[in-house]
């Protein structure tokens, strides 16, 4: 994925968390966000 695609995906997931604060999938989504942010940092190095 390209940098912009990763940023868009992070934004989508963060919006999902806002819209679904009590979802049982919350920890999974948070984990995905963390992975994507790490990937962004690695691509930036």
C-alpha distance matrix in Angstrom:
0.0 3.8 6.6 8.2 6.0 6.3 9.9 10.6 9.9 12.1 14.6 14.9 15.6 18.0 19.7 20.1 21.8 24.1 25.0 25.5 27.1 29.1 26.8 27.0 23.3 23.0 22.6 19.8 17.9 18.8 17.6 14.1 14.1 15.3 12.7 9.9 12.3 12.9 9.4 9.6 13.0 12.3 9.9 12.8 15.5
3.8 0.0 3.8 5.6 5.2 6.3 8.7 10.0 10.6 12.4 14.4 15.4 16.6 18.4 20.0 21.1 22.8 24.6 25.8 26.8 28.2 30.6 28.6 29.2 25.5 24.8 24.6 22.2 19.8 20.3 19.5 16.2 15.3 16.5 14.4 11.1 12.5 13.4 10.1 8.9 12.2 12.0 8.9 10.9 14.0
6.6 3.8 0.0 3.8 5.5 5.2 6.3 8.7 10.0 10.7 12.5 14.3 15.5 16.6 18.5 20.0 21.3 22.8 24.5 25.7 26.7 29.4 27.8 28.6 25.1 23.8 23.5 21.6 19.0 18.9 18.4 15.5 13.8 14.7 13.4 9.9 10.2 11.6 9.0 6.5 9.7 10.5 7.7 8.6 12.2
8.2 5.6 3.8 0.0 3.8 5.4 5.1 6.1 8.6 9.8 10.5 12.3 14.3 15.3 16.4 18.3 20.0 21.1 22.5 24.1 25.5 28.4 26.9 28.2 24.7 23.5 23.8 22.0 18.9 19.1 19.4 16.2 14.3 16.0 15.2 11.4 11.9 14.2 12.0 9.5 12.7 14.1 11.4 12.0 15.7
6.0 5.2 5.5 3.8 0.0 3.8 5.5 5.1 6.1 8.6 9.8 10.5 12.3 14.2 15.3 16.4 18.5 20.0 21.0 22.3 23.9 26.5 24.6 25.7 22.1 21.4 21.8 19.5 16.6 17.5 17.5 14.0 12.8 15.0 13.8 10.1 11.7 14.0 11.5 10.1 13.8 14.7 12.4 13.9 17.4
6.3 6.3 5.2 5.4 3.8 0.0 3.8 5.4 5.1 6.2 8.6 9.8 10.6 12.2 14.2 15.2 16.6 18.5 19.9 20.8 22.0 24.5 22.7 23.6 20.0 18.9 18.9 16.8 14.1 14.4 14.2 10.9 9.5 11.3 10.1 6.4 8.0 10.3 8.2 7.0 10.8 12.0 10.4 12.0 15.3
9.9 8.7 6.3 5.1 5.5 3.8 0.0 3.8 5.4 5.1 6.2 8.7 10.0 10.5 12.3 14.2 15.4 16.6 18.4 19.8 20.8 23.7 22.5 23.8 20.5 18.9 19.2 17.8 14.6 14.4 15.1 12.3 9.8 11.8 11.8 8.1 8.2 11.4 10.3 8.0 11.2 13.5 12.1 12.5 16.1
10.6 10.0 8.7 6.1 5.1 5.4 3.8 0.0 3.8 5.4 5.1 6.2 8.7 9.9 10.5 12.3 14.3 15.4 16.5 18.2 19.8 22.7 21.2 22.9 19.6 18.4 19.4 17.8 14.3 15.0 16.1 13.0 11.0 13.8 13.8 10.3 11.3 14.5 13.2 11.5 14.9 16.9 15.3 16.0 19.7
9.9 10.6 10.0 8.6 6.1 5.1 5.4 3.8 0.0 3.8 5.4 5.0 6.2 8.5 9.8 10.5 12.4 14.3 15.2 16.2 17.9 20.4 18.5 19.8 16.3 15.4 16.2 14.3 11.0 12.2 13.0 9.6 8.3 11.5 11.2 8.1 10.1 13.1 11.9 11.3 14.7 16.3 15.3 16.7 20.0
12.1 12.4 10.7 9.8 8.6 6.2 5.1 5.4 3.8 0.0 3.8 5.5 5.2 6.1 8.5 9.8 10.6 12.5 14.3 15.2 16.0 18.8 17.4 18.8 15.5 13.8 14.3 13.1 9.6 9.7 11.0 8.4 5.7 8.8 9.6 6.8 7.6 11.1 11.0 10.1 13.0 15.2 14.9 15.8 18.9
14.6 14.4 12.5 10.5 9.8 8.6 6.2 5.1 5.4 3.8 0.0 3.8 5.5 5.1 6.1 8.5 9.9 10.6 12.3 14.1 15.2 18.4 17.5 19.5 16.6 14.7 16.1 15.3 11.5 11.7 13.8 11.6 8.8 12.0 13.3 10.5 10.8 14.5 14.5 13.0 15.8 18.4 17.7 18.1 21.5
14.9 15.4 14.3 12.3 10.5 9.8 8.7 6.2 5.0 5.5 3.8 0.0 3.8 5.5 5.1 6.2 8.7 10.0 10.5 12.1 14.0 16.8 15.4 17.5 14.6 13.4 15.3 14.0 10.3 11.7 13.8 11.3 9.6 13.3 14.2 11.7 13.0 16.4 16.1 15.3 18.4 20.5 19.8 20.8 24.1
15.6 16.6 15.5 14.3 12.3 10.6 10.0 8.7 6.2 5.2 5.5 3.8 0.0 3.8 5.4 4.9 6.3 8.8 9.8 10.3 11.7 14.2 12.7 14.3 11.3 9.8 11.5 10.4 6.6 8.0 10.3 8.2 6.8 10.5 11.8 10.2 11.6 14.8 15.0 14.9 17.6 19.7 19.6 20.8 23.8
18.0 18.4 16.6 15.3 14.2 12.2 10.5 9.9 8.5 6.1 5.1 5.5 3.8 0.0 3.8 5.3 5.1 6.4 8.8 9.9 10.3 13.5 13.0 15.1 12.7 10.2 11.9 12.0 8.3 8.2 11.3 10.1 7.6 10.8 13.0 11.6 11.8 15.2 16.2 15.5 17.7 20.3 20.5 21.0 24.0
19.7 20.0 18.5 16.4 15.3 14.2 12.3 10.5 9.8 8.5 6.1 5.1 5.4 3.8 0.0 3.8 5.4 5.1 6.2 8.5 10.0 13.3 12.9 15.7 13.7 11.7 14.3 14.3 10.6 11.4 14.5 13.2 11.1 14.5 16.5 14.7 15.2 18.7 19.3 18.4 20.9 23.5 23.3 23.8 27.0
20.1 21.1 20.0 18.3 16.4 15.2 14.2 12.3 10.5 9.8 8.5 6.2 4.9 5.3 3.8 0.0 3.8 5.4 5.1 5.9 8.2 10.9 9.8 12.5 10.4 9.1 12.1 11.8 8.5 10.3 13.3 12.0 11.0 14.5 16.2 15.0 16.2 19.4 19.9 19.7 22.3 24.5 24.5 25.5 28.5
21.8 22.8 21.3 20.0 18.5 16.6 15.4 14.3 12.4 10.6 9.9 8.7 6.3 5.1 5.4 3.8 0.0 3.8 5.4 5.1 5.5 8.5 8.2 10.8 9.3 6.7 9.7 10.5 7.5 8.2 11.7 11.6 10.3 13.2 15.6 15.1 15.7 18.7 19.9 19.8 21.9 24.3 24.9 25.6 28.3
24.1 24.6 22.8 21.1 20.0 18.5 16.6 15.4 14.3 12.5 10.6 10.0 8.8 6.4 5.1 5.4 3.8 0.0 3.8 5.6 5.6 9.4 10.2 13.5 12.6 10.1 13.0 14.3 11.3 11.5 15.2 15.0 13.2 15.9 18.6 17.7 17.8 21.1 22.4 21.8 23.8 26.5 26.9 27.3 30.1
25.0 25.8 24.5 22.5 21.0 19.9 18.4 16.5 15.2 14.3 12.3 10.5 9.8 8.8 6.2 5.1 5.4 3.8 0.0 3.8 6.1 9.0 9.3 13.0 12.4 10.9 14.4 15.1 12.4 13.6 17.0 16.5 15.4 18.5 20.7 19.7 20.4 23.6 24.5 24.1 26.5 28.9 29.1 29.7 32.7
25.5 26.8 25.7 24.1 22.3 20.8 19.8 18.2 16.2 15.2 14.1 12.1 10.3 9.9 8.5 5.9 5.1 5.6 3.8 0.0 3.8 5.6 5.5 9.2 9.1 7.9 11.7 12.6 10.6 12.1 15.3 15.3 14.9 17.8 19.9 19.6 20.6 23.4 24.5 24.7 26.8 29.1 29.6 30.5 33.2
27.1 28.2 26.7 25.5 23.9 22.0 20.8 19.8 17.9 16.0 15.2 14.0 11.7 10.3 10.0 8.2 5.5 5.6 6.1 3.8 0.0 3.8 5.8 9.0 9.6 7.3 10.6 12.6 11.0 11.3 14.8 15.7 14.9 17.1 19.8 19.9 20.4 23.1 24.7 24.9 26.6 29.0 29.9 30.6 33.1
29.1 30.6 29.4 28.4 26.5 24.5 23.7 22.7 20.4 18.8 18.4 16.8 14.2 13.5 13.3 10.9 8.5 9.4 9.0 5.6 3.8 0.0 3.8 6.5 8.5 7.3 10.4 12.5 12.0 12.7 15.7 16.9 16.9 18.9 21.3 21.9 22.7 25.0 26.6 27.3 28.9 31.0 32.2 33.1 35.4
26.8 28.6 27.8 26.9 24.6 22.7 22.5 21.2 18.5 17.4 17.5 15.4 12.7 13.0 12.9 9.8 8.2 10.2 9.3 5.5 5.8 3.8 0.0 3.8 5.3 5.4 8.8 10.0 9.8 11.4 13.9 14.8 15.4 17.7 19.5 20.2 21.5 23.7 24.9 25.9 27.8 29.6 30.6 31.9 34.2
27.0 29.2 28.6 28.2 25.7 23.6 23.8 22.9 19.8 18.8 19.5 17.5 14.3 15.1 15.7 12.5 10.8 13.5 13.0 9.2 9.0 6.5 3.8 0.0 3.8 5.5 7.5 8.5 9.8 11.4 13.0 14.3 15.8 17.5 18.9 20.2 21.8 23.4 24.7 26.2 28.0 29.3 30.6 32.3 34.2
23.3 25.5 25.1 24.7 22.1 20.0 20.5 19.6 16.3 15.5 16.6 14.6 11.3 12.7 13.7 10.4 9.3 12.6 12.4 9.1 9.6 8.5 5.3 3.8 0.0 3.8 5.7 5.3 6.3 8.7 10.0 10.8 12.5 14.4 15.5 16.7 18.6 20.2 21.2 22.8 24.7 26.0 27.1 28.9 30.9
23.0 24.8 23.8 23.5 21.4 18.9 18.9 18.4 15.4 13.8 14.7 13.4 9.8 10.2 11.7 9.1 6.7 10.1 10.9 7.9 7.3 7.3 5.4 5.5 3.8 0.0 3.8 5.4 5.2 6.2 8.6 9.9 10.6 12.4 14.3 15.4 16.6 18.4 20.0 21.1 22.8 24.5 25.8 27.1 29.2
22.6 24.6 23.5 23.8 21.8 18.9 19.2 19.4 16.2 14.3 16.1 15.3 11.5 11.9 14.3 12.1 9.7 13.0 14.4 11.7 10.6 10.4 8.8 7.5 5.7 3.8 0.0 3.8 5.4 5.0 6.1 8.6 9.8 10.5 12.3 14.2 15.3 16.5 18.3 19.9 21.1 22.6 24.3 25.8 27.4
19.8 22.2 21.6 22.0 19.5 16.8 17.8 17.8 14.3 13.1 15.3 14.0 10.4 12.0 14.3 11.8 10.5 14.3 15.1 12.6 12.6 12.5 10.0 8.5 5.3 5.4 3.8 0.0 3.8 5.4 5.1 6.3 8.7 9.9 10.6 12.4 14.3 15.4 16.5 18.5 20.2 21.1 22.6 24.5 26.2
17.9 19.8 19.0 18.9 16.6 14.1 14.6 14.3 11.0 9.6 11.5 10.3 6.6 8.3 10.6 8.5 7.5 11.3 12.4 10.6 11.0 12.0 9.8 9.8 6.3 5.2 5.4 3.8 0.0 3.8 5.3 5.0 6.2 8.6 9.8 10.5 12.3 14.2 15.2 16.5 18.5 20.0 21.0 22.6 24.8
18.8 20.3 18.9 19.1 17.5 14.4 14.4 15.0 12.2 9.7 11.7 11.7 8.0 8.2 11.4 10.3 8.2 11.5 13.6 12.1 11.3 12.7 11.4 11.4 8.7 6.2 5.0 5.4 3.8 0.0 3.8 5.4 5.1 6.3 8.7 9.9 10.6 12.4 14.2 15.3 16.7 18.5 20.0 21.2 23.1
17.6 19.5 18.4 19.4 17.5 14.2 15.1 16.1 13.0 11.0 13.8 13.8 10.3 11.3 14.5 13.3 11.7 15.2 17.0 15.3 14.8 15.7 13.9 13.0 10.0 8.6 6.1 5.1 5.3 3.8 0.0 3.8 5.4 5.1 6.3 8.7 9.9 10.6 12.4 14.3 15.5 16.6 18.4 20.0 21.5
14.1 16.2 15.5 16.2 14.0 10.9 12.3 13.0 9.6 8.4 11.6 11.3 8.2 10.1 13.2 12.0 11.6 15.0 16.5 15.3 15.7 16.9 14.8 14.3 10.8 9.9 8.6 6.3 5.0 5.4 3.8 0.0 3.8 5.4 5.1 6.2 8.6 9.8 10.5 12.3 14.3 15.3 16.4 18.4 20.3
14.1 15.3 13.8 14.3 12.8 9.5 9.8 11.0 8.3 5.7 8.8 9.6 6.8 7.6 11.1 11.0 10.3 13.2 15.4 14.9 14.9 16.9 15.4 15.8 12.5 10.6 9.8 8.7 6.2 5.1 5.4 3.8 0.0 3.8 5.4 5.1 6.2 8.6 9.8 10.5 12.4 14.3 15.3 16.5 18.8
15.3 16.5 14.7 16.0 15.0 11.3 11.8 13.8 11.5 8.8 12.0 13.3 10.5 10.8 14.5 14.5 13.2 15.9 18.5 17.8 17.1 18.9 17.7 17.5 14.4 12.4 10.5 9.9 8.6 6.3 5.1 5.4 3.8 0.0 3.8 5.5 5.1 6.2 8.6 9.9 10.7 12.4 14.3 15.4 17.0
12.7 14.4 13.4 15.2 13.8 10.1 11.8 13.8 11.2 9.6 13.3 14.2 11.8 13.0 16.5 16.2 15.6 18.6 20.7 19.9 19.8 21.3 19.5 18.9 15.5 14.3 12.3 10.6 9.8 8.7 6.3 5.1 5.4 3.8 0.0 3.8 5.5 5.1 6.1 8.7 9.9 10.5 12.3 14.2 15.6
9.9 11.1 9.9 11.4 10.1 6.4 8.1 10.3 8.1 6.8 10.5 11.7 10.2 11.6 14.7 15.0 15.1 17.7 19.7 19.6 19.9 21.9 20.2 20.2 16.7 15.4 14.2 12.4 10.5 9.9 8.7 6.2 5.1 5.5 3.8 0.0 3.8 5.4 4.9 6.2 8.7 9.8 10.4 12.3 14.5
12.3 12.5 10.2 11.9 11.7 8.0 8.2 11.3 10.1 7.6 10.8 13.0 11.6 11.8 15.2 16.2 15.7 17.8 20.4 20.6 20.4 22.7 21.5 21.8 18.6 16.6 15.3 14.3 12.3 10.6 9.9 8.6 6.2 5.1 5.5 3.8 0.0 3.8 5.3 5.0 6.3 8.7 9.9 10.6 12.8
12.9 13.4 11.6 14.2 14.0 10.3 11.4 14.5 13.1 11.1 14.5 16.4 14.8 15.2 18.7 19.4 18.7 21.1 23.6 23.4 23.1 25.0 23.7 23.4 20.2 18.4 16.5 15.4 14.2 12.4 10.6 9.8 8.6 6.2 5.1 5.4 3.8 0.0 3.8 5.4 5.1 6.2 8.6 9.8 10.9
9.4 10.1 9.0 12.0 11.5 8.2 10.3 13.2 11.9 11.0 14.5 16.1 15.0 16.2 19.3 19.9 19.9 22.4 24.5 24.5 24.7 26.6 24.9 24.7 21.2 20.0 18.3 16.5 15.2 14.2 12.4 10.5 9.8 8.6 6.1 4.9 5.3 3.8 0.0 3.8 5.4 5.1 6.1 8.5 10.1
9.6 8.9 6.5 9.5 10.1 7.0 8.0 11.5 11.3 10.1 13.0 15.3 14.9 15.5 18.4 19.7 19.8 21.8 24.1 24.7 24.9 27.3 25.9 26.2 22.8 21.1 19.9 18.5 16.5 15.3 14.3 12.3 10.5 9.9 8.7 6.2 5.0 5.4 3.8 0.0 3.8 5.5 5.2 6.2 8.9
13.0 12.2 9.7 12.7 13.8 10.8 11.2 14.9 14.7 13.0 15.8 18.4 17.6 17.7 20.9 22.3 21.9 23.8 26.5 26.8 26.6 28.9 27.8 28.0 24.7 22.8 21.1 20.2 18.5 16.7 15.5 14.3 12.4 10.7 9.9 8.7 6.3 5.1 5.4 3.8 0.0 3.8 5.5 5.0 6.5
12.3 12.0 10.5 14.1 14.7 12.0 13.5 16.9 16.3 15.2 18.4 20.5 19.7 20.3 23.5 24.5 24.3 26.5 28.9 29.1 29.0 31.0 29.6 29.3 26.0 24.5 22.6 21.1 20.0 18.5 16.6 15.3 14.3 12.4 10.5 9.8 8.7 6.2 5.1 5.5 3.8 0.0 3.8 5.3 5.3
9.9 8.9 7.7 11.4 12.4 10.4 12.1 15.3 15.3 14.9 17.7 19.8 19.6 20.5 23.3 24.5 24.9 26.9 29.1 29.6 29.9 32.2 30.6 30.6 27.1 25.8 24.3 22.6 21.0 20.0 18.4 16.4 15.3 14.3 12.3 10.4 9.9 8.6 6.1 5.2 5.5 3.8 0.0 3.8 5.6
12.8 10.9 8.6 12.0 13.9 12.0 12.5 16.0 16.7 15.8 18.1 20.8 20.8 21.0 23.8 25.5 25.6 27.3 29.7 30.5 30.6 33.1 31.9 32.3 28.9 27.1 25.8 24.5 22.6 21.2 20.0 18.4 16.5 15.4 14.2 12.3 10.6 9.8 8.5 6.2 5.0 5.3 3.8 0.0 3.8
15.5 14.0 12.2 15.7 17.4 15.3 16.1 19.7 20.0 18.9 21.5 24.1 23.8 24.0 27.0 28.5 28.3 30.1 32.7 33.2 33.1 35.4 34.2 34.2 30.9 29.2 27.4 26.2 24.8 23.1 21.5 20.3 18.8 17.0 15.6 14.5 12.8 10.9 10.1 8.9 6.5 5.3 5.6 3.8 0.0
